[in-house]
Amino acid sequence: MDHIITAFTHAVLVDSAHTVIITDIQGVFLDDGKLVLYDPQIHTVGGQWNTSDDGKKVI
């Protein structure tokens, strides 16, 4: 599962032109094979996503 989460977080970073990164994301496979991702921490260049957004220093 690690490679799926790594690919997803990388895609978000690239697709956002390096303005957003997702960290601390977790996931679980359900019995039907679907992957559910949860508990993301989102950081943006401007640091305005939420109170946990540590901004550009994380990106």
C-alpha positions as CSV (number, residue, x, y, z in Angstrom):
1,M,0.0,0.0,0.0
2,D,2.9,2.4,0.6
3,H,3.6,2.7,-3.1
4,I,0.0,3.7,-3.8
5,I,0.0,6.4,-1.1
6,T,3.5,7.6,-2.3
7,A,2.3,7.8,-5.9
8,F,-0.9,9.7,-4.8
9,T,1.0,12.3,-2.7
10,H,3.5,12.8,-5.5
11,A,0.7,13.2,-8.1
12,V,-0.9,15.9,-5.9
13,L,2.4,17.8,-5.6
14,V,3.1,17.7,-9.3
15,D,-0.5,18.4,-10.5
16,S,-0.7,21.4,-8.1
17,A,2.6,22.8,-9.6
18,H,4.3,22.3,-6.2
19,T,1.7,24.4,-4.3
20,V,0.1,21.6,-2.3
21,I,1.4,18.5,-0.6
22,I,-0.5,15.8,1.4
23,T,1.3,14.2,4.3
24,D,0.4,11.8,7.1
25,I,-2.2,10.1,4.9
26,Q,-3.3,6.6,5.9
27,G,-5.3,3.9,4.2
28,V,-7.0,0.6,4.5
29,F,-8.2,-2.0,2.0
30,L,-11.9,-2.9,2.4
31,D,-13.1,-6.5,2.0
32,D,-14.3,-5.6,-1.5
33,G,-10.8,-4.5,-2.5
34,K,-11.5,-0.8,-2.5
35,L,-8.9,1.4,-0.9
36,V,-10.0,4.1,1.5
37,L,-7.6,6.9,2.3
38,Y,-8.1,9.0,5.5
39,D,-6.5,11.3,8.0
40,P,-4.6,13.5,5.5
41,Q,-2.6,16.5,6.5
42,I,-2.7,19.2,3.8
43,H,-0.1,21.9,3.4
44,T,-0.2,24.7,0.9
45,V,2.2,27.4,-0.2
46,G,0.1,30.1,1.3
47,G,-0.5,28.1,4.6
48,Q,-4.3,28.8,4.5
49,W,-5.8,25.4,4.2
50,N,-6.5,25.0,7.9
51,T,-4.8,25.6,11.3
52,S,-2.5,22.6,10.8
53,D,-1.3,23.9,7.4
54,D,2.4,24.5,7.9
55,G,2.8,26.2,4.5
56,K,5.8,26.4,2.2
57,K,8.3,25.2,4.7
58,V,6.8,21.7,4.5
59,I,6.6,21.7,0.7
